[in-house]
């Protein structure tokens, strides 16, 4: 079990993050199902409870140090607040925006992550990562194919959500320098749950059997997704993983077909080709960079 150490294996980080984003796409599908009946804070609370229970048990078993002793405890609180704002804005904006508009606006986040990785983490972002990021975003725009301007307020909500998510991914990399993945998951979700619980007097609706099952599944999938993503940021720089987030769009189309029998249009497949190409460019660039670095060490 990883504990607060930064490794330098970008390809491993890319693989872990890709699997994590696949879980997040399924998470979004489940939330889309649930949000028709339940309010977003209640859904996020149930999700957080599962993550807290699972990560708490594992933290105790592996005897990880308390987050209260961390030099980054303030950063953890900030990151939790940013993620909470992002989820609340994103899932509430989904009530008013079509999938095309929502996806296009939200996937500004990886571009923002690349910029923030330079400004905050002082990461060197090479041409390969910039190319992958730009090509991936072009693929998202083609696949989403927004046909008209979105409503202003929901559009702003979605853009702010993307910015908050970008900041939170930067902070994952920062906090991972000293804190374990499980500790971060526990602290973030605990703060999530407490914040969402404050709204219960106004929004709580007791779930039926199907609701309980979906919320439990949501929590388990979110737990797995968070762990994989956090581990990915431990192995690879934030700017390297930013374009990988675009693969979540492909998974969203797969889940959409599997759950709702949605058949993507031609532009979706063209966009998917761009996204896959961006990922391949990223993998090639990281492998090439690794080989160059090893040659320099050997010479």
Secondary structure in CASP SS format (residue, H / E / C, confidence):
PFRMAT SS
TARGET T0000
AUTHOR 0000-0000-0000
METHOD secondary structure of the structure
MODEL  1
X C 1.00
X C 1.00
X C 1.00
X C 1.00
X C 1.00
X C 1.00
X C 1.00
X C 1.00
X C 1.00
X H 1.00
X H 1.00
X H 1.00
X H 1.00
X H 1.00
X H 1.00
X H 1.00
X H 1.00
X H 1.00
X H 1.00
X H 1.00
X H 1.00
X H 1.00
X H 1.00
X H 1.00
X H 1.00
X H 1.00
X H 1.00
X H 1.00
X H 1.00
X H 1.00
X H 1.00
X H 1.00
X H 1.00
X H 1.00
X C 1.00
X C 1.00
X C 1.00
X C 1.00
X C 1.00
X H 1.00
X H 1.00
X H 1.00
X H 1.00
X H 1.00
X H 1.00
X H 1.00
X H 1.00
X H 1.00
X H 1.00
X H 1.00
X H 1.00
X H 1.00
X H 1.00
X H 1.00
X H 1.00
X H 1.00
X H 1.00
X H 1.00
X H 1.00
X H 1.00
X H 1.00
X H 1.00
X C 1.00
X C 1.00
X C 1.00
X C 1.00
X H 1.00
X H 1.00
X H 1.00
X C 1.00
X C 1.00
X C 1.00
X H 1.00
X H 1.00
X H 1.00
X H 1.00
X H 1.00
X H 1.00
X H 1.00
X H 1.00
X H 1.00
X H 1.00
X H 1.00
X H 1.00
X H 1.00
X H 1.00
X H 1.00
X H 1.00
X H 1.00
X H 1.00
X H 1.00
X H 1.00
X H 1.00
X C 1.00
X C 1.00
X C 1.00
X C 1.00
X C 1.00
X H 1.00
X H 1.00
X H 1.00
X H 1.00
X H 1.00
X H 1.00
X H 1.00
X H 1.00
X C 1.00
X C 1.00
X H 1.00
X H 1.00
X H 1.00
X H 1.00
X H 1.00
X H 1.00
X H 1.00
X H 1.00
X H 1.00
X H 1.00
X H 1.00
X C 1.00
X C 1.00
X C 1.00
X C 1.00
X C 1.00
X C 1.00
X C 1.00
X H 1.00
X H 1.00
X H 1.00
X H 1.00
X H 1.00
X H 1.00
X H 1.00
X H 1.00
X H 1.00
X H 1.00
X H 1.00
X H 1.00
X H 1.00
X H 1.00
X H 1.00
X H 1.00
X H 1.00
X H 1.00
X C 1.00
X C 1.00
X C 1.00
X C 1.00
X C 1.00
X C 1.00
X C 1.00
X H 1.00
X H 1.00
X H 1.00
X H 1.00
X H 1.00
X H 1.00
X H 1.00
X H 1.00
X H 1.00
X H 1.00
X H 1.00
X H 1.00
X H 1.00
X H 1.00
X H 1.00
X H 1.00
X H 1.00
X H 1.00
X H 1.00
X H 1.00
X H 1.00
X H 1.00
X H 1.00
X H 1.00
X C 1.00
X C 1.00
X C 1.00
X C 1.00
X C 1.00
X H 1.00
X H 1.00
X H 1.00
X H 1.00
X H 1.00
X H 1.00
X H 1.00
X H 1.00
X H 1.00
X H 1.00
X H 1.00
X H 1.00
X H 1.00
X H 1.00
X H 1.00
X H 1.00
X H 1.00
X C 1.00
X C 1.00
X H 1.00
X H 1.00
X H 1.00
X H 1.00
X C 1.00
X C 1.00
X C 1.00
X C 1.00
X C 1.00
X H 1.00
X H 1.00
X H 1.00
X H 1.00
X H 1.00
X H 1.00
X H 1.00
X H 1.00
X H 1.00
X H 1.00
X H 1.00
X H 1.00
X H 1.00
X H 1.00
X H 1.00
X H 1.00
X H 1.00
X H 1.00
X H 1.00
X H 1.00
X H 1.00
X H 1.00
X H 1.00
X H 1.00
X H 1.00
X H 1.00
X H 1.00
X C 1.00
X C 1.00
X H 1.00
X H 1.00
X H 1.00
X H 1.00
X H 1.00
X H 1.00
X H 1.00
X H 1.00
X H 1.00
X H 1.00
X H 1.00
X H 1.00
X H 1.00
X H 1.00
X H 1.00
X H 1.00
X H 1.00
X H 1.00
X H 1.00
X H 1.00
X H 1.00
X H 1.00
X H 1.00
X C 1.00
X C 1.00
X C 1.00
X C 1.00
X C 1.00
X H 1.00
X H 1.00
X H 1.00
X H 1.00
X H 1.00
X H 1.00
X H 1.00
X H 1.00
X H 1.00
X H 1.00
X H 1.00
X H 1.00
X H 1.00
X H 1.00
X H 1.00
X H 1.00
X H 1.00
X H 1.00
X H 1.00
X H 1.00
X H 1.00
X H 1.00
X H 1.00
X H 1.00
X H 1.00
X H 1.00
X H 1.00
X H 1.00
X H 1.00
X H 1.00
X H 1.00
X H 1.00
X H 1.00
X C 1.00
END
